Every structure is written in C-alpha cells, then in structure tokens.
Amino acid sequence: MRFTLVSSCVALLAVALSVDAAPDGKKLSFNLENNNNYKPDAKRAVLRANAKYSTTPFAPVHNNIGTLSALDTGSVSVVDHENDLEYYGTVKLGTPAQKFKVNFDTGSSDFWLASTLCSTCKSHTRYNPKKSNTYSKDGRKWSISYGDGSTANGILGKDTLNIGGITIKKQTFGLAKMESSSFATDPVDGLLGLGFNKITTVKGVKTPVDNMISQGLITSPIFGVHLGKASKNGGGEFLFGGYNKKKFKGSLTTIPVDNSKGFWSITMKSLKVGSTKVSGSFDGIIDTGTTLLIFTNNMAKKVAKAYGASDNGDGTFTISCNTSKLKPLVFAIGNKTFKVPTDSLVFQKIGSHCIAGFGYSNIDFAIIGDTFLKNNYVVFNPKVPNVRIAASIDQ
C-alpha cells in the first residue's frame, strides 16, 4: 500500500454494468469515478513498496465459482487518483452510517480510519465513535509505519461496516489517534486490507473479507478487481462475491497462490520484452496498493536494458517517451501470457523525460502492482487460495 500526498478533484461517470450473477440475468448498477489530475511521484511509489515488504521475508488448485444472486454481491466503484497513481473507493461504517474513502489494498490486511480521537487528522473525514450506536470498544493498540517515515497508530474498535451493499456486523478496525503530517494531503481517510489475516498488525483480527465469508454474506468466497486507466476514462471496481464479465476479454486462467506469508504470491514462468526473454521463473505478490511493477535489482536491470532505459538511482528508470518504439512486457503465468502494453510502460512525464512504469527494490521477489493490474482483470479466492486472470477490457 502507498498513499499519495496530493489533492484531487473527482469527476463522476455513471455506467450500468452486469456481473457474473444468477441465471435470470439480474444486473447490478454502480458508478465509475475518474480523476483527471496528474501529479504522480514514481520515487515515492518505490519507497512505499520497499518499506512495505523489505522487513518481511518472502518465503498452492482450481475452484468452481457457483451462481450468485444479485443480493450475494457487493460492488464498490473506485476513483482513479492522479493518473493511475492510486485507487480508492467509499465504504460506510457505523449506525447511522458514516462515509469514508479507503484504499483497497491486496498487499496488506489492516482496516483503519482517521478518527475523532486524532488531533492531527483534521484534513480527513474522521470516524466518530460517539455518533454510532453500534460501536463497541476493543481497546487493543495498533501502529503502522510506511516507506517515507510516515506513521499512524491508535486503538481497535468494532462497528457495522457496509461495503458495496454488504453489511458486516462487529467488524474490527483501527481508529487512528495519530497520523504523521505527510498524510495530510492524501485523498483517502484510511486503508482496507485485502490480504490474508496472517499479516494483520494485531494478531487474530478478522479482515472484512474473512467476515463476509464467515457471516455467510457472499455465496462465493471471491472478489473481482478491475482497475481502470486514466487514458480510458479511469475508474474501476471491486466486486465482492463475484466477478464482472464485462471487464475482461477471453477466459480466466487459474493460478495457484502461496499465502504462507500472508500475501497473494504467485509464480511467473518467464518475463519477456516483446519476444526477447529477460527472466525465467520468479515469484511475485499481487498488490493493488502498489503503483508500479517493482522488480528485484537484477531483474530490473535486464528489463531496463531491453528498453534502453537508464537507472535514476532512486528505484526508478528513465525510459523513452515514444511508446511506438517500445515493445510490450509479457508475463508467462500458468498456461497463458499476460501483457503490459506500451502505453503503460511510461508512468510519468517530467519535461522532456519520461519515468517508466516499472522500478526496483532491495527485495527478493517482484511486486505485481497497478502497472500490471490496470491491464489485467483478477479474481481473488482466499479460500483455495488462487487467483484467476484475464486481459482487461482496457488493455
């Protein structure tokens, strides 16, 4: 997960879509949202990713998805913030409901929000436990730190959480009592982790997805993720309890997941730049909360060399701004290949120079971030565990 430290102006785009639902063809409507500002920071994205995983050592089955009724799914539209830098959606907490913007993050497992207990959180919408008649105090302490030295801490509580129409009772979450000043201009009010509960800051806490499953709120224990591209109207969707056939092309390919360290870890068979192989088999964590593709130092050097990109010395690369001269990045996963097209290889333009959509970090696995995910639809199944992947309609 990484927070962007910039403000945004959000435009809304209403679109009606259908999901993989019951045979009677019921449909679920929701809004897609887009932000047209452009203030990305590739270096900060790398710092966030490095700190997120560098202290965690990195160290699998097909599932048939049953039919779902419209009431068995919950859809959350997300804002594409600062030209694909960060994606966030709105959830409701408490009774009566209080609304909050959260970063849905498959690379972590904590759910926390700015709260009225926090004197430094005034730029955000703050959860007020005194205004909810379903709140109950837990009292255990939590603390989180991020890559640039920013921190947040507080206590745990429980309340009723609504995600896309799915109501979870007694969801444990963190009420921030302090957050560092670097969070002040971030658009989100908190974070909702979609990783496995092995990596919750306080042991034994169930994630929202855990509770959706254990409380029988979704028929199928899955969630589908579509991250839009700013170049194609942005927006996106997290669909809990199903997946959206309108958001991908072709068929889904099932990939085993190793969750032994609490992450959505998969194995890639190879990596190519066009038809040129730059890496054999390697492991990577699928992380909606990381902006770029982050490779190991050695792998990143090979990828950069194939693109004629130069190392900036800060985890990022300068790459040609002329995407017509570039070739797609091709991942062999399972029995298929999945692409990052050339339009996503340039993440940020600074004057006459361009920063690549991939970087490197001092970790021994790859982070499969939004550069990949905004081009490929993923269905996550924590019960098996596995993921199913297909090319996004935005590719």
RAFENNOR-V87192 format. One line per field, one symbol per residue. ss: DSSP state (A for helix, B for strand, O for the rest). phi: phi as a letter, one per 20 degrees, with the letter a starting at -180 (. if undefined). Layout:
ss->???
phi->???
This chain:
ss->OOOOOOOOOBBBBBBBBOOOOOOOOOOBBBBBBBBOOOOOOAAAAAAAAAAAAOOOOOOOOOOOOOOOOAAAOBBBBBBBBOOOOBBBBBBBBOOOOBBBBBBBBOOOOOBBBBBOOOOOOOOOOOBOAAAOOOOBBBBBBBBBBOOOOOBBBBBBBBBBBBBOOBBBBBBBBBBBBBBOAAAOOOOOOBBBBOOOAAAOOOOOOOOAAAAAAAOOOOOOOBBBBBBOOAAAOOOBBBBBOOOOAAABBBBBBBBBOBOOOOOOBBBBOBBBBOOBBBBOOBBBBBOOOOOOBBBBAAAAAAAAAAAOOBBOOOOOBBBOOOAAAOOOBBBBBOOBBBBBOAAAOBBBBBOOBBBBOBBBBOOOOBBBOAAAAOOBBBBBBOOOOBBBBBBBOOO
phi->.beedbecddddcececddfcfffmfccdbedcccefbcfbfffffgfffffdfedfeh..eceeffceffeccdcfceeellmfbcbcdcdcncffdebeceecfebcedbcfcffdeddfedfdfdffededfcednfecbcccfenfbbbrcebcaedddlneddelffbeefdbbfffegeffeerccfdeeffdfgdfnfefgfgfgffemecfdecbdccdfdgfcmmmqbddenabdffdbdmdedecfdedfdndeecdefaccdmdefdbefbebdecfedfeeddfgfffffffffemedfemcndcecgfeffeedfeddecmdcdcddfffefdebdcmedcefecbbbecdbedeefgeffdbfcddcfffebcccbfffef
